[in-house]
Amino acid sequence: MQIATRSVSAALAALALVAATNAFAHGDVTPQAINISGLDPLKDSATWEETNPYSGNERAAEIGHHAFAQNCARCHGIDAVSGGIAPDLRETLPLGAEGDEIFRERMINGAIRNGVTYMPKFDGIVAQEGLWAIRSWLETVSVDAPPKDAAKPEEKK
């Protein structure tokens, strides 16, 4: 009887491990179209830009915030505050060219480990303009972003 109980416990533990592994895989995420109205189109949207062409563009950041909510928040957390399923992009995605390179690589290739899709590729599915808009918004919430002033100098009177 004790051997049967141990066997059942071991089987349940193995099943729980498999279920937990599948819970952390993100293969069922389908990229959604991004409304890029108001952004200047890229000259050659088939060739990826080396750096974010919309960096510092407020309209791009606004579009990117909405696009992040549609496409990224499920895994990376609402407003990029990760709940632990996927990396917290506020902390792990550097500003500048280094972060642009990491972002571009993930958008083109996604993330697949041991045959499991942890992040789908977005290249060819979602417009590059929309993806760079997401990057523009992520720049504004980065832990390395300059602090936002409470009011502009002329408004502090």
PAPAPA-607218 format. One record per atom (N, C-alpha, C, O, CB): residue number from 1; residue in three letters; x, y, z. Coordinates in pm, whole numbers, plus 50000, padded with zeros to 5 digits. Glycine has a CB too. Layout:
<recs>
seq, type, X, Y, Z
NUM, ala, X, Y, Z
...
</recs>
This chain:
<recs>
seq, type, X, Y, Z
1, met, 50082, 49880, 50000
1, met, 50000, 50000, 50000
1, met, 50086, 50126, 50000
1, met, 50058, 50223, 49929
1, met, 49907, 50000, 50120
2, gln, 50192, 50123, 50082
2, gln, 50280, 50239, 50090
2, gln, 50351, 50263, 49957
2, gln, 50373, 50378, 49919
2, gln, 50382, 50219, 50203
3, ile, 50387, 50157, 49885
3, ile, 50453, 50170, 49756
3, ile, 50356, 50232, 49655
3, ile, 50396, 50317, 49576
3, ile, 50503, 50033, 49705
4, ala, 50230, 50191, 49658
4, ala, 50129, 50246, 49567
4, ala, 50108, 50395, 49594
4, ala, 50094, 50474, 49501
4, ala, 49996, 50169, 49581
5, thr, 50105, 50434, 49719
5, thr, 50087, 50574, 49756
5, thr, 50204, 50658, 49706
5, thr, 50185, 50768, 49655
5, thr, 50073, 50588, 49909
6, arg, 50327, 50604, 49721
6, arg, 50444, 50676, 49673
6, arg, 50442, 50689, 49522
6, arg, 50479, 50793, 49467
6, arg, 50573, 50605, 49717
7, ser, 50398, 50584, 49454
7, ser, 50391, 50588, 49308
7, ser, 50291, 50693, 49262
7, ser, 50319, 50768, 49168
7, ser, 50352, 50450, 49252
8, val, 50176, 50700, 49327
8, val, 50076, 50799, 49292
8, val, 50129, 50939, 49321
8, val, 50109, 51031, 49241
8, val, 49944, 50774, 49370
9, ser, 50197, 50957, 49433
9, ser, 50254, 51088, 49467
9, ser, 50359, 51130, 49366
9, ser, 50363, 51246, 49324
9, ser, 50316, 51084, 49608
10, ala, 50444, 51035, 49325
10, ala, 50546, 51066, 49226
10, ala, 50483, 51103, 49092
10, ala, 50528, 51195, 49025
10, ala, 50641, 50948, 49208
11, ala, 50378, 51032, 49054
11, ala, 50309, 51061, 48928
11, ala, 50244, 51199, 48933
11, ala, 50251, 51274, 48836
11, ala, 50203, 50953, 48898
12, leu, 50183, 51232, 49045
12, leu, 50122, 51365, 49059
12, leu, 50227, 51475, 49058
12, leu, 50204, 51582, 49000
12, leu, 50041, 51372, 49189
13, ala, 50341, 51451, 49120
13, ala, 50449, 51551, 49120
13, ala, 50500, 51572, 48977
13, ala, 50525, 51685, 48936
13, ala, 50564, 51508, 49213
14, ala, 50516, 51463, 48903
14, ala, 50562, 51475, 48763
14, ala, 50460, 51551, 48679
14, ala, 50498, 51635, 48597
14, ala, 50587, 51335, 48702
15, leu, 50332, 51523, 48699
15, leu, 50226, 51592, 48627
15, leu, 50226, 51741, 48661
15, leu, 50208, 51825, 48572
15, leu, 50089, 51530, 48658
16, ala, 50245, 51774, 48787
16, ala, 50249, 51914, 48829
16, ala, 50368, 51986, 48766
16, ala, 50357, 52102, 48727
16, ala, 50257, 51924, 48982
17, leu, 50482, 51917, 48755
17, leu, 50599, 51977, 48693
17, leu, 50575, 52006, 48546
17, leu, 50612, 52112, 48496
17, leu, 50720, 51885, 48709
18, val, 50513, 51913, 48476
18, val, 50481, 51934, 48334
18, val, 50383, 52050, 48319
18, val, 50401, 52134, 48231
18, val, 50421, 51806, 48272
19, ala, 50282, 52055, 48402
19, ala, 50183, 52164, 48396
19, ala, 50249, 52298, 48424
19, ala, 50218, 52397, 48357
19, ala, 50068, 52140, 48496
20, ala, 50340, 52304, 48521
20, ala, 50408, 52429, 48553
20, ala, 50496, 52474, 48437
20, ala, 50503, 52593, 48406
20, ala, 50492, 52413, 48680
21, thr, 50564, 52381, 48373
21, thr, 50648, 52414, 48258
21, thr, 50564, 52473, 48147
21, thr, 50605, 52572, 48086
21, thr, 50723, 52290, 48208
22, asn, 50448, 52416, 48120
22, asn, 50361, 52468, 48016
22, asn, 50303, 52604, 48052
22, asn, 50277, 52685, 47964
22, asn, 50248, 52370, 47989
23, ala, 50283, 52629, 48180
23, ala, 50229, 52759, 48222
23, ala, 50327, 52871, 48191
23, ala, 50285, 52985, 48167
23, ala, 50198, 52757, 48372
24, phe, 50457, 52841, 48191
24, phe, 50556, 52944, 48165
24, phe, 50587, 52959, 48017
24, phe, 50658, 53053, 47979
24, phe, 50683, 52914, 48240
25, ala, 50539, 52872, 47934
25, ala, 50558, 52884, 47790
25, ala, 50450, 52977, 47736
25, ala, 50337, 52975, 47784
25, ala, 50554, 52745, 47718
26, his, 50484, 53058, 47637
26, his, 50391, 53158, 47586
26, his, 50356, 53134, 47441
26, his, 50334, 53229, 47366
26, his, 50450, 53297, 47602
27, gly, 50350, 53009, 47401
27, gly, 50329, 52977, 47262
27, gly, 50192, 53010, 47207
27, gly, 50174, 53013, 47085
27, gly, 50353, 52835, 47243
28, asp, 50094, 53037, 47292
28, asp, 49959, 53062, 47244
28, asp, 49928, 53212, 47228
28, asp, 49813, 53249, 47209
28, asp, 49860, 53001, 47338
29, val, 50029, 53296, 47235
29, val, 50010, 53439, 47221
29, val, 50013, 53475, 47072
29, val, 50108, 53441, 47002
29, val, 50118, 53518, 47299
30, thr, 49911, 53543, 47025
30, thr, 49903, 53583, 46885
30, thr, 49920, 53734, 46875
30, thr, 49841, 53808, 46932
30, thr, 49769, 53539, 46821
31, pro, 50023, 53781, 46804
31, pro, 50042, 53926, 46788
31, pro, 49920, 53993, 46725
31, pro, 49860, 53939, 46632
31, pro, 50167, 53955, 46703
32, gln, 49885, 54110, 46777
32, gln, 49770, 54186, 46729
32, gln, 49818, 54307, 46648
32, gln, 49924, 54363, 46676
32, gln, 49682, 54232, 46847
33, ala, 49740, 54345, 46549
33, ala, 49773, 54462, 46467
33, ala, 49778, 54587, 46554
33, ala, 49709, 54597, 46655
33, ala, 49669, 54480, 46352
34, ile, 49862, 54682, 46514
34, ile, 49879, 54807, 46587
34, ile, 49836, 54922, 46497
34, ile, 49881, 54932, 46382
34, ile, 50027, 54825, 46635
35, asn, 49750, 55010, 46549
35, asn, 49708, 55128, 46474
35, asn, 49822, 55230, 46479
35, asn, 49851, 55286, 46585
35, asn, 49575, 55188, 46531
36, ile, 49886, 55253, 46365
36, ile, 50002, 55343, 46361
36, ile, 49967, 55480, 46303
36, ile, 50056, 55553, 46260
36, ile, 50113, 55279, 46278
37, ser, 49839, 55515, 46302
37, ser, 49796, 55647, 46253
37, ser, 49868, 55756, 46331
37, ser, 49871, 55754, 46454
37, ser, 49642, 55664, 46264
38, gly, 49924, 55851, 46259
38, gly, 49993, 55961, 46323
38, gly, 50144, 55944, 46328
38, gly, 50215, 56035, 46371
38, gly, 49942, 55978, 46461
39, leu, 50194, 55829, 46285
39, leu, 50339, 55809, 46280
39, leu, 50388, 55827, 46137
39, leu, 50323, 55784, 46042
39, leu, 50377, 55668, 46333
40, asp, 50503, 55889, 46122
40, asp, 50564, 55898, 45990
40, asp, 50604, 55757, 45948
40, asp, 50671, 55687, 46023
40, asp, 50688, 55995, 45990
41, pro, 50563, 55716, 45827
41, pro, 50601, 55581, 45782
41, pro, 50751, 55571, 45759
41, pro, 50816, 55670, 45723
41, pro, 50524, 55543, 45653
42, leu, 50805, 55453, 45779
42, leu, 50947, 55430, 45752
42, leu, 50967, 55419, 45602
42, leu, 50880, 55369, 45531
42, leu, 50998, 55302, 45824
43, lys, 51080, 55465, 45552
43, lys, 51108, 55462, 45408
43, lys, 51104, 55320, 45354
43, lys, 51047, 55296, 45248
43, lys, 51243, 55526, 45379
44, asp, 51165, 55226, 45426
44, asp, 51169, 55087, 45382
44, asp, 51130, 55000, 45501
44, asp, 51215, 54957, 45579
44, asp, 51311, 55048, 45328
45, ser, 51000, 54973, 45514
45, ser, 50954, 54899, 45630
45, ser, 50993, 54751, 45625
45, ser, 50975, 54680, 45724
45, ser, 50804, 54911, 45641
46, ala, 51046, 54704, 45512
46, ala, 51090, 54565, 45502
46, ala, 51228, 54545, 45564
46, ala, 51263, 54434, 45605
46, ala, 51092, 54521, 45355
47, thr, 51307, 54652, 45571
47, thr, 51440, 54645, 45630
47, thr, 51435, 54710, 45768
47, thr, 51394, 54825, 45782
47, thr, 51547, 54715, 45539
48, trp, 51477, 54635, 45869
48, trp, 51469, 54686, 46005
48, trp, 51568, 54800, 46028
48, trp, 51684, 54793, 45988
48, trp, 51495, 54575, 46106
49, glu, 51518, 54904, 46093
49, glu, 51602, 55016, 46135
49, glu, 51700, 54965, 46241
49, glu, 51666, 54876, 46320
49, glu, 51515, 55135, 46189
50, glu, 51820, 55020, 46244
50, glu, 51920, 54981, 46343
50, glu, 51885, 55036, 46482
50, glu, 51905, 54970, 46584
50, glu, 52059, 55031, 46301
51, thr, 51832, 55158, 46483
51, thr, 51793, 55221, 46610
51, thr, 51650, 55271, 46598
51, thr, 51596, 55285, 46487
51, thr, 51890, 55337, 46647
52, asn, 51589, 55299, 46710
52, asn, 51450, 55341, 46714
52, asn, 51430, 55477, 46647
52, asn, 51478, 55578, 46697
52, asn, 51401, 55346, 46859
53, pro, 51360, 55479, 46534
53, pro, 51339, 55607, 46464
53, pro, 51241, 55699, 46535
53, pro, 51232, 55817, 46501
53, pro, 51289, 55580, 46324
54, tyr, 51168, 55648, 46633
54, tyr, 51067, 55727, 46703
54, tyr, 51108, 55760, 46847
54, tyr, 51025, 55807, 46924
54, tyr, 50935, 55654, 46703
55, ser, 51231, 55736, 46883
55, ser, 51277, 55764, 47018
55, ser, 51247, 55909, 47056
55, ser, 51284, 56001, 46983
55, ser, 51428, 55734, 47031
56, gly, 51182, 55929, 47168
56, gly, 51147, 56063, 47213
56, gly, 51022, 56121, 47151
56, gly, 50983, 56233, 47185
56, gly, 51259, 56154, 47187
57, asn, 50958, 56049, 47061
57, asn, 50837, 56095, 46992
57, asn, 50716, 56065, 47082
57, asn, 50684, 55949, 47108
57, asn, 50821, 56027, 46851
58, glu, 50650, 56171, 47129
58, glu, 50537, 56153, 47223
58, glu, 50422, 56074, 47162
58, glu, 50361, 55991, 47228
58, glu, 50487, 56289, 47270
59, arg, 50391, 56101, 47035
59, arg, 50281, 56028, 46968
59, arg, 50316, 55880, 46957
59, arg, 50231, 55794, 46980
59, arg, 50253, 56087, 46826
60, ala, 50441, 55850, 46924
60, ala, 50484, 55710, 46915
60, ala, 50472, 55643, 47052
60, ala, 50428, 55528, 47061
60, ala, 50631, 55701, 46863
61, ala, 50511, 55712, 47158
61, ala, 50501, 55655, 47293
61, ala, 50355, 55628, 47330
61, ala, 50325, 55527, 47394
61, ala, 50566, 55750, 47395
62, glu, 50266, 55718, 47292
62, glu, 50123, 55698, 47319
62, glu, 50071, 55573, 47244
62, glu, 50003, 55489, 47303
62, glu, 50041, 55823, 47277
63, ile, 50105, 55563, 47117
63, ile, 50065, 55446, 47037
63, ile, 50128, 55320, 47098
63, ile, 50063, 55216, 47110
63, ile, 50109, 55462, 46888
64, gly, 50255, 55332, 47136
64, gly, 50326, 55218, 47193
64, gly, 50266, 55168, 47324
64, gly, 50265, 55048, 47350
64, gly, 50469, 55255, 47216
65, his, 50216, 55260, 47405
65, his, 50153, 55221, 47531
65, his, 50031, 55132, 47505
65, his, 50013, 55028, 47569
65, his, 50113, 55346, 47614
66, his, 49947, 55174, 47411
66, his, 49829, 55095, 47376
66, his, 49868, 54962, 47312
66, his, 49809, 54858, 47340
66, his, 49738, 55174, 47281
67, ala, 49969, 54968, 47225
67, ala, 50014, 54846, 47158
67, ala, 50076, 54748, 47257
67, ala, 50058, 54627, 47243
67, ala, 50116, 54880, 47049
68, phe, 50147, 54799, 47356
68, phe, 50204, 54713, 47461
68, phe, 50091, 54642, 47535
68, phe, 50099, 54522, 47562
68, phe, 50291, 54796, 47560
69, ala, 49986, 54716, 47569
69, ala, 49873, 54657, 47640
69, ala, 49811, 54543, 47558
69, ala, 49770, 54442, 47614
69, ala, 49767, 54764, 47671
70, gln, 49802, 54560, 47427
70, gln, 49743, 54459, 47339
70, gln, 49834, 54338, 47320
70, gln, 49786, 54224, 47316
70, gln, 49712, 54519, 47204
71, asn, 49962, 54361, 47308
71, asn, 50053, 54257, 47263
71, asn, 50151, 54204, 47367
71, asn, 50202, 54093, 47352
71, asn, 50129, 54307, 47150
72, cys, 50178, 54279, 47469
72, cys, 50289, 54244, 47557
72, cys, 50250, 54226, 47704
72, cys, 50313, 54149, 47777
72, cys, 50394, 54349, 47548
73, ala, 50146, 54298, 47747
73, ala, 50112, 54301, 47890
73, ala, 50075, 54163, 47944
73, ala, 50096, 54136, 48062
73, ala, 49998, 54396, 47913
74, arg, 50021, 54078, 47861
74, arg, 49982, 53944, 47907
74, arg, 50099, 53872, 47974
74, arg, 50080, 53802, 48073
74, arg, 49928, 53861, 47790
75, cys, 50218, 53890, 47919
75, cys, 50335, 53822, 47975
75, cys, 50426, 53917, 48053
75, cys, 50478, 53880, 48158
75, cys, 50414, 53756, 47863
76, his, 50444, 54038, 48003
76, his, 50539, 54132, 48064
76, his, 50473, 54224, 48167
76, his, 50541, 54305, 48228
76, his, 50604, 54216, 47957
77, gly, 50341, 54212, 48187
77, gly, 50272, 54286, 48291
77, gly, 50213, 54418, 48244
77, gly, 50263, 54481, 48151
77, gly, 50366, 54312, 48402
78, ile, 50104, 54457, 48310
78, ile, 50039, 54585, 48280
78, ile, 50139, 54696, 48308
78, ile, 50204, 54698, 48413
78, ile, 49908, 54604, 48364
79, asp, 50150, 54789, 48215
79, asp, 50244, 54900, 48224
79, asp, 50389, 54853, 48242
79, asp, 50471, 54923, 48300
79, asp, 50206, 54992, 48338
80, ala, 50418, 54732, 48193
80, ala, 50552, 54673, 48194
80, ala, 50601, 54634, 48332
80, ala, 50720, 54611, 48352
80, ala, 50651, 54767, 48132
81, val, 50509, 54627, 48429
81, val, 50544, 54582, 48563
81, val, 50522, 54431, 48564
81, val, 50409, 54384, 48579
81, val, 50458, 54655, 48674
82, ser, 50629, 54356, 48547
82, ser, 50618, 54212, 48532
82, ser, 50573, 54145, 48661
82, ser, 50612, 54183, 48771
82, ser, 50750, 54154, 48488
83, gly, 50490, 54044, 48644
83, gly, 50448, 53961, 48756
83, gly, 50535, 53838, 48771
83, gly, 50506, 53750, 48852
83, gly, 50303, 53920, 48740
84, gly, 50642, 53830, 48693
84, gly, 50735, 53720, 48707
84, gly, 50732, 53619, 48595
84, gly, 50821, 53535, 48586
84, gly, 50710, 53651, 48833
85, ile, 50632, 53624, 48507
85, ile, 50625, 53528, 48397
85, ile, 50733, 53557, 48294
85, ile, 50800, 53465, 48247
85, ile, 50486, 53531, 48330
86, ala, 50750, 53682, 48260
86, ala, 50849, 53723, 48160
86, ala, 50930, 53839, 48219
86, ala, 50890, 53897, 48320
86, ala, 50780, 53766, 48025
87, pro, 51042, 53872, 48157
87, pro, 51126, 53978, 48213
87, pro, 51054, 54111, 48228
87, pro, 50966, 54146, 48148
87, pro, 51247, 53997, 48125
88, asp, 51092, 54185, 48332
88, asp, 51042, 54320, 48355
88, asp, 51121, 54412, 48262
88, asp, 51238, 54440, 48287
88, asp, 51056, 54364, 48507
89, leu, 51057, 54458, 48157
89, leu, 51126, 54534, 48053
89, leu, 51169, 54673, 48100
89, leu, 51254, 54736, 48036
89, leu, 51037, 54547, 47933
90, arg, 51114, 54721, 48209
90, arg, 51158, 54849, 48264
90, arg, 51301, 54838, 48316
90, arg, 51377, 54935, 48317
90, arg, 51063, 54897, 48377
91, glu, 51336, 54717, 48360
91, glu, 51467, 54695, 48422
91, glu, 51567, 54624, 48331
91, glu, 51687, 54645, 48343
91, glu, 51450, 54616, 48548
92, thr, 51517, 54539, 48241
92, thr, 51609, 54454, 48164
92, thr, 51637, 54503, 48022
92, thr, 51724, 54448, 47955
92, thr, 51554, 54318, 48157
93, leu, 51567, 54604, 47976
93, leu, 51587, 54654, 47841
93, leu, 51653, 54792, 47849
93, leu, 51586, 54891, 47877
93, leu, 51452, 54662, 47762
94, pro, 51785, 54798, 47824
94, pro, 51856, 54925, 47839
94, pro, 51809, 55031, 47741
94, pro, 51752, 55000, 47636
94, pro, 52004, 54904, 47822
95, leu, 51832, 55156, 47776
95, leu, 51804, 55266, 47684
95, leu, 51912, 55270, 47576
95, leu, 52018, 55210, 47590
95, leu, 51797, 55401, 47760
96, gly, 51884, 55341, 47468
96, gly, 51983, 55364, 47364
96, gly, 52001, 55248, 47268
96, gly, 51917, 55158, 47261
96, gly, 52113, 55395, 47426
97, ala, 52111, 55253, 47194
97, ala, 52137, 55158, 47086
97, ala, 52143, 55013, 47135
97, ala, 52098, 54923, 47065
97, ala, 52266, 55192, 47017
98, glu, 52198, 54990, 47255
98, glu, 52205, 54853, 47307
98, glu, 52066, 54795, 47326
98, glu, 52040, 54681, 47286
98, glu, 52282, 54851, 47440
99, gly, 51976, 54871, 47386
99, gly, 51839, 54826, 47405
99, gly, 51765, 54811, 47273
99, gly, 51685, 54719, 47257
99, gly, 51765, 54922, 47495
100, asp, 51791, 54902, 47178
100, asp, 51730, 54892, 47046
100, asp, 51770, 54761, 46979
100, asp, 51686, 54694, 46917
100, asp, 51771, 55012, 46958
101, glu, 51896, 54724, 46991
101, glu, 51945, 54600, 46929
101, glu, 51877, 54478, 46990
101, glu, 51837, 54386, 46918
101, glu, 52097, 54590, 46945
102, ile, 51865, 54476, 47122
102, ile, 51799, 54364, 47190
102, ile, 51652, 54357, 47148
102, ile, 51601, 54250, 47115
102, ile, 51810, 54380, 47345
103, phe, 51586, 54472, 47148
103, phe, 51444, 54479, 47110
103, phe, 51424, 54429, 46968
103, phe, 51338, 54346, 46942
103, phe, 51391, 54624, 47124
104, arg, 51505, 54481, 46875
104, arg, 51495, 54442, 46733
104, arg, 51513, 54291, 46717
104, arg, 51436, 54227, 46645
104, arg, 51601, 54517, 46650
105, glu, 51611, 54234, 46784
105, glu, 51637, 54090, 46773
105, glu, 51517, 54009, 46821
105, glu, 51481, 53909, 46759
105, glu, 51762, 54052, 46854
106, arg, 51454, 54051, 46931
106, arg, 51338, 53979, 46984
106, arg, 51216, 53993, 46893
106, arg, 51139, 53899, 46876
106, arg, 51303, 54029, 47125
107, met, 51199, 54110, 46834
107, met, 51085, 54130, 46744
107, met, 51101, 54045, 46617
107, met, 51003, 53992, 46563
107, met, 51071, 54279, 46707
108, ile, 51224, 54032, 46570
108, ile, 51250, 53955, 46448
108, ile, 51243, 53805, 46474
108, ile, 51184, 53731, 46395
108, ile, 51386, 53992, 46390
109, asn, 51302, 53759, 46583
109, asn, 51317, 53616, 46606
109, asn, 51229, 53558, 46716
109, asn, 51211, 53436, 46722
109, asn, 51457, 53587, 46640
110, gly, 51173, 53641, 46801
110, gly, 51100, 53589, 46916
110, gly, 51197, 53524, 47012
110, gly, 51317, 53553, 47011
110, gly, 50991, 53488, 46871
111, ala, 51146, 53436, 47096
111, ala, 51232, 53362, 47189
111, ala, 51182, 53218, 47195
111, ala, 51070, 53191, 47238
111, ala, 51231, 53427, 47333
112, ile, 51267, 53128, 47151
112, ile, 51234, 52985, 47152
112, ile, 51347, 52913, 47225
112, ile, 51464, 52929, 47190
112, ile, 51214, 52929, 47007
113, arg, 51311, 52835, 47325
113, arg, 51409, 52755, 47398
113, arg, 51362, 52612, 47403
113, arg, 51247, 52584, 47440
113, arg, 51431, 52811, 47541
114, asn, 51450, 52521, 47366
114, asn, 51418, 52378, 47367
114, asn, 51290, 52348, 47290
114, asn, 51212, 52261, 47329
114, asn, 51406, 52327, 47511
115, gly, 51269, 52421, 47181
115, gly, 51153, 52398, 47097
115, gly, 51024, 52459, 47149
115, gly, 50919, 52442, 47087
115, gly, 51133, 52254, 47081
116, val, 51030, 52531, 47260
116, val, 50912, 52592, 47319
116, val, 50915, 52742, 47292
116, val, 51016, 52807, 47318
116, val, 50904, 52564, 47472
117, thr, 50805, 52797, 47238
117, thr, 50797, 52940, 47211
117, thr, 50766, 53013, 47341
117, thr, 50659, 52996, 47400
117, thr, 50689, 52970, 47103
118, tyr, 50861, 53095, 47383
118, tyr, 50841, 53177, 47502
118, tyr, 50791, 53316, 47464
118, tyr, 50726, 53384, 47543
118, tyr, 50970, 53188, 47583
119, met, 50823, 53357, 47341
119, met, 50774, 53483, 47288
119, met, 50764, 53466, 47137
119, met, 50860, 53423, 47073
119, met, 50867, 53604, 47327
120, pro, 50648, 53500, 47079
120, pro, 50636, 53485, 46934
120, pro, 50717, 53592, 46861
120, pro, 50745, 53698, 46917
120, pro, 50489, 53492, 46891
121, lys, 50752, 53564, 46738
121, lys, 50816, 53669, 46657
121, lys, 50706, 53761, 46605
121, lys, 50595, 53717, 46576
121, lys, 50899, 53608, 46538
122, phe, 50738, 53887, 46594
122, phe, 50642, 53987, 46549
122, phe, 50673, 54035, 46407
122, phe, 50585, 54087, 46338
122, phe, 50640, 54105, 46644
123, asp, 50798, 54017, 46365
123, asp, 50840, 54063, 46232
123, asp, 50756, 53997, 46124
123, asp, 50737, 53875, 46124
123, asp, 50989, 54033, 46210
124, gly, 50706, 54079, 46032
124, gly, 50624, 54026, 45923
124, gly, 50478, 54007, 45961
124, gly, 50395, 53979, 45875
124, gly, 50680, 53897, 45877
125, ile, 50447, 54023, 46089
125, ile, 50308, 54007, 46136
125, ile, 50253, 54143, 46178
125, ile, 50138, 54176, 46150
125, ile, 50301, 53906, 46255
126, val, 50336, 54221, 46245
126, val, 50299, 54354, 46294
126, val, 50394, 54455, 46229
126, val, 50514, 54428, 46215
126, val, 50306, 54361, 46452
127, ala, 50341, 54569, 46188
127, ala, 50422, 54673, 46122
127, ala, 50538, 54717, 46211
127, ala, 50522, 54736, 46332
127, ala, 50335, 54794, 46086
128, gln, 50654, 54732, 46149
128, gln, 50774, 54776, 46221
128, gln, 50750, 54909, 46293
128, gln, 50801, 54930, 46403
128, gln, 50892, 54789, 46124
129, glu, 50672, 54999, 46231
129, glu, 50642, 55127, 46295
129, glu, 50575, 55106, 46430
129, glu, 50610, 55173, 46528
129, glu, 50551, 55212, 46204
130, gly, 50480, 55014, 46436
130, gly, 50411, 54986, 46562
130, gly, 50503, 54925, 46667
130, gly, 50491, 54955, 46786
130, gly, 50296, 54893, 46537
131, leu, 50593, 54841, 46623
131, leu, 50686, 54778, 46717
131, leu, 50784, 54881, 46773
131, leu, 50814, 54880, 46892
131, leu, 50763, 54664, 46648
132, trp, 50834, 54970, 46687
132, trp, 50922, 55076, 46738
132, trp, 50845, 55171, 46829
132, trp, 50903, 55231, 46920
132, trp, 50985, 55153, 46621
133, ala, 50715, 55186, 46806
133, ala, 50633, 55269, 46896
133, ala, 50631, 55206, 47035
133, ala, 50638, 55276, 47136
133, ala, 50488, 55285, 46841
134, ile, 50621, 55073, 47041
134, ile, 50626, 55005, 47171
134, ile, 50759, 55035, 47239
134, ile, 50763, 55066, 47358
134, ile, 50607, 54851, 47154
135, arg, 50866, 55026, 47164
135, arg, 50999, 55056, 47218
135, arg, 51003, 55199, 47270
135, arg, 51062, 55226, 47375
135, arg, 51109, 55033, 47111
136, ser, 50942, 55293, 47196
136, ser, 50939, 55433, 47239
136, ser, 50870, 55448, 47373
136, ser, 50916, 55523, 47460
136, ser, 50868, 55520, 47134
137, trp, 50759, 55376, 47391
137, trp, 50691, 55383, 47520
137, trp, 50775, 55319, 47630
137, trp, 50784, 55371, 47741
137, trp, 50554, 55315, 47512
138, leu, 50837, 55206, 47600
138, leu, 50920, 55139, 47700
138, leu, 51033, 55230, 47747
138, leu, 51073, 55224, 47863
138, leu, 50977, 55008, 47643
139, glu, 51085, 55314, 47658
139, glu, 51189, 55408, 47697
139, glu, 51139, 55503, 47805
139, glu, 51216, 55545, 47892
139, glu, 51237, 55487, 47576
140, thr, 51011, 55538, 47801
140, thr, 50956, 55634, 47898
140, thr, 50935, 55573, 48036
140, thr, 50929, 55646, 48135
140, thr, 50824, 55689, 47847
141, val, 50924, 55439, 48044
141, val, 50901, 55374, 48174
141, val, 51025, 55303, 48225
141, val, 51021, 55240, 48331
141, val, 50786, 55275, 48163
142, ser, 51134, 55312, 48152
142, ser, 51259, 55248, 48192
142, ser, 51307, 55302, 48325
142, ser, 51289, 55421, 48355
142, ser, 51367, 55269, 48085
143, val, 51367, 55217, 48407
143, val, 51424, 55263, 48534
143, val, 51539, 55361, 48509
143, val, 51577, 55436, 48599
143, val, 51472, 55144, 48618
144, asp, 51593, 55359, 48389
144, asp, 51703, 55449, 48354
144, asp, 51655, 55579, 48289
144, asp, 51736, 55667, 48259
144, asp, 51799, 55380, 48260
145, ala, 51523, 55592, 48268
145, ala, 51469, 55713, 48205
145, ala, 51487, 55832, 48299
145, ala, 51478, 55816, 48420
145, ala, 51319, 55694, 48168
146, pro, 51513, 55950, 48243
146, pro, 51523, 56067, 48328
146, pro, 51390, 56092, 48400
146, pro, 51284, 56067, 48343
146, pro, 51565, 56192, 48246
147, pro, 51395, 56141, 48522
147, pro, 51270, 56166, 48595
147, pro, 51185, 56269, 48524
147, pro, 51236, 56364, 48465
147, pro, 51300, 56212, 48738
148, lys, 51055, 56249, 48532
148, lys, 50961, 56344, 48471
148, lys, 50941, 56461, 48567
148, lys, 50919, 56440, 48686
148, lys, 50825, 56276, 48436
149, asp, 50947, 56581, 48514
149, asp, 50924, 56700, 48598
149, asp, 50777, 56706, 48635
149, asp, 50691, 56671, 48554
149, asp, 50968, 56829, 48525
150, ala, 50748, 56751, 48756
150, ala, 50610, 56766, 48800
150, ala, 50539, 56872, 48717
150, ala, 50421, 56858, 48686
150, ala, 50603, 56802, 48949
151, ala, 50610, 56976, 48682
151, ala, 50556, 57083, 48597
151, ala, 50670, 57144, 48518
151, ala, 50786, 57140, 48560
151, ala, 50481, 57192, 48682
152, lys, 50636, 57199, 48403
152, lys, 50738, 57266, 48322
152, lys, 50780, 57393, 48394
152, lys, 50701, 57451, 48468
152, lys, 50685, 57297, 48178
153, pro, 50905, 57438, 48373
153, pro, 50954, 57558, 48446
153, pro, 50861, 57677, 48437
153, pro, 50843, 57749, 48536
153, pro, 51089, 57598, 48394
154, glu, 50800, 57701, 48319
154, glu, 50714, 57819, 48306
154, glu, 50581, 57801, 48381
154, glu, 50510, 57899, 48405
154, glu, 50687, 57847, 48158
155, glu, 50548, 57676, 48419
155, glu, 50423, 57651, 48490
155, glu, 50442, 57656, 48641
155, glu, 50344, 57648, 48715
155, glu, 50364, 57516, 48449
156, lys, 50565, 57668, 48691
156, lys, 50593, 57662, 48835
156, lys, 50577, 57796, 48904
156, lys, 50617, 57810, 49019
156, lys, 50734, 57611, 48857
157, lys, 50521, 57893, 48840
157, lys, 50508, 58029, 48897
157, lys, 50418, 58033, 49015
157, lys, 50397, 58139, 49073
157, lys, 50457, 58124, 48795
</recs>
